[in-house]
Amino acid sequence: MEKKKNNLDMKQYGMFLALVAIYLIFAVLTGGKNLSPANVNNLVMQNGYVVILAVGMLLCVLTGNIDLGVGSVVAVCGSAAGIILVDYKMNMWVAILAALLIGLLTGIFAGFFIAYLNIPPFVVTLATMLMGRGLTYTMLQAQTKGPLPNDFVFIGAGFLPTMKVHVGSGTLDLVSIIVAIIVSVLLIFSELKSIATKKKYGFALTPVWQLVIKDCVFLFIIWFFFIKLAQWNGLPFVLLIMAVLVGIYAFITSNTVAGRQIYALGGNRKAAQLSGINTNKVFFWVYVNMGVLSALAGIVLAARNASATPKAGDGFEMDAIASCYIGGAAVAGGAGTILGAVVGAFVMGILNNGMSLYGWSTDIQKIVKGAVLLGAVTVDVLSKRKKG
């Protein structure tokens, strides 16, 4: 009997196509400036903290809510680390632990009001945004703390060990190439495993030509990305942080009870409660988690800038929220993926980077980002109305 065919869901891969398209458009507009190895490296380093925030924000968005306070928590935690390192000249690990502890306490504070006092998340996180920003200026006395020690700066601006080899007139980092090979093998293995599972259970199979095109696009992105990094200084340390976080949270959201509870809560809170889920507990840990990841983003940002500044994290909450919605998360909650949020973060990053290279002012950049966000949400809402 002939196997059923199931075409690829283009909406699922639409953001990858949008990412490539936006990148290529700015490659043309900037005369290829955004294709340089240095610029690809900058894209990773400049968007590391946005990806970290987007991963945490997705969990909030899945519950049907957002966290407006993340930018201020980034600033507070980075300021605390800067003061400990510059004023008190203490060990780097003390500064990191102190920053993470502040993020944890902030998350507990917000989670308590949201989960157990039933104060709307919008109101609570708006309050933490205002309080956090005021606290940052008070702690730093409106001054910048720096420069920070080199071992701390390594977190946001350092590179993993390299193995340079001469190729033609230049050099390549073998470590980056090896990682590209490993990622490519894992991609192909995952595809073959998916096909085998579908055959085993009699599910509809995607036409081979569609799979080939999809995997070729992914492999092109992987090799372009890693070769550019190999031509520069190798793999940034912040890329390792991002990869570990994305892997952990992708596993949590896809393969754990805690992850399924978040989706259930976002889909229908009353139904989740009736099925025995402690929705207050879910709300609480989601916002505690957001506080900790905001602290980590604050550490990475301070390390990247080699200083702690009062303006740090300004507007980051908007980039994190936009990343989730652009990456396909549902406005009402209950739908979205970690990978989608990461792709959304890089779409925002490529837009920022490309517009800066092209010479557009920050005012125009905000207009474009706002239009992209509105477009992504509009498509999501209209597509759901058609299904309904």
Buried (B, 14 or more C-beta within 10 A) or exposed (E): EEEEEEEEEEEEBBBBEBBBEBBEBBBEBBEEBBBBBEBBBBBBBBBBBBBBBBBBBBBBBBBBBBBBBBBBBBBBBBBBBBBBBBEEEEBBEEBBBBBBBBBBBBBBBBBBBBBEEEBEBEEBBBBBBEBBBEBBBEBBEEEBBBBBBEEBBBBBBBBBEBEBEEEEEEBBBBBBBEBBEEBBEEBEEEBEEBBEEBEEEEBEBBEEEBBEEBBEBBBEBBBBBBBBBBBBBBBBBBBEBBBEBBEEBBEBBEEEEBBBBBBBBBBBBEEBBEEEBEBBBBBBBBBBBBBBBBBBBBBBBBBBBBBBBBEBBBEBBBBBBBBBBBBBBBBEBBBBBBBBBBBBBBBBBBBBBBBBBBEBEEEEBEEBBEEBBEEBBEEBEEEEEEEE
